[in-house]
């Protein structure tokens, strides 16, 4: 997605067939496939917590060995090792379920409607109204309905119990890249008949400001750190800035058999960080679990990096040079000297001592002389074989010694 306009530059949807195990483009998964996003939904947590002034990113939480229990259900981190006392920012960067759930549950358990209303105001509870048919409607459980229970709030905090499409997640992250302005994904910019414009499709703003500038600044910082020091540090490049969030969700979390678990690995982010131009999401279903490298950081993030770097290096850039008319005294002086010699000494050999070698050669050869350098220098003329003031004899050889 082009960050400022919302134009979708490309979608690739590949599904592997069961019969012959080849990849085909059969369905537009980006638009039609609704599912639990997993940790990419944690961005919603931070937006709510920061914008509602509940906590700051410096608030410290205890991971408790990577497991906490609520209502008889365990919430676990994918990796339990490492420091146990970490800040909320660190919790997001390493994608700690225990930290994010604690932060959301502690601050919204007495008023979960405040958290969900925040989601609704951002527009995440309804479809985007895309021009392409078949968009799935998101599902956000609402307090006071039959879909709500005690685990709804903590489950939402790490991306379960909610369902969105990849393009809906992309639109949310693009809003952060776009300084809070959420724009509708657009697929057609213009309809023309030959050179006549029939209809133009301009940028559509869904939400002019999904959160405060201060919140956006902090979100960009932690998403940058996800790539620099967090779960996606494998794709970090000091020469190319990226920011985003990894996600790993179990599609059939009622099954504990490792071989039959269905994981969904994702990465969504934007680049370059300081002035985002594009936002991109990569979602991979059922990555190979045998090696243990099935997380979003291992599967989807490297694909994101390849796409981002390819697009960025292939996109022409332009720089405005503001000093074109700036006067350079030494340059002007050199030109005036050259011009004076060329104009006033048309019939006699000029004094070229002190001139740059290339200027002296051009001047003398334009006067009909043949120039020979007695040494291989690129500096200034220190001696000339025909004295200045001598009448010019065309095609005469003049030797120049150069520093």
Buried (B, 14 or more C-beta within 10 A) or exposed (E): BBBBBBBBEEBEBEBEEEEEEEEEEEEBBBBBBBBBBBBBBBBBBBBBBBBBEBBEBEBEBEBBEBEBEBEEEEBBBBEBEEEEEBBBBBBBBBBBBBBBBBBBBBBBEEEBEBBBBBBBEBBBBEBBEBEBEEBBEBBBBBBEEEEBEEBBBBBBBBBBBBBBBBBBBBBBBBBBBBBBBBBBBBEEEEEEEEEEEEEEBEBBEBBEEBBBEEBBEBBBBBBBBBBBEBBBBEBBEEEBBBBBBBBBBBBEEEEEEEEEBBBBBBBBBBBBBEEBBBBBBBBBBEBEBEEEEBBBBBBBBBBBBEBBBEBBEEEEEEEEEEEEEEEEEEEEEBEEEBEEBBEEBEEBBBBBBEBBBEBBBBBBEEBEBEBEBEEEBEEBBBEBEBEEEEEBEEEBEBBBBBE
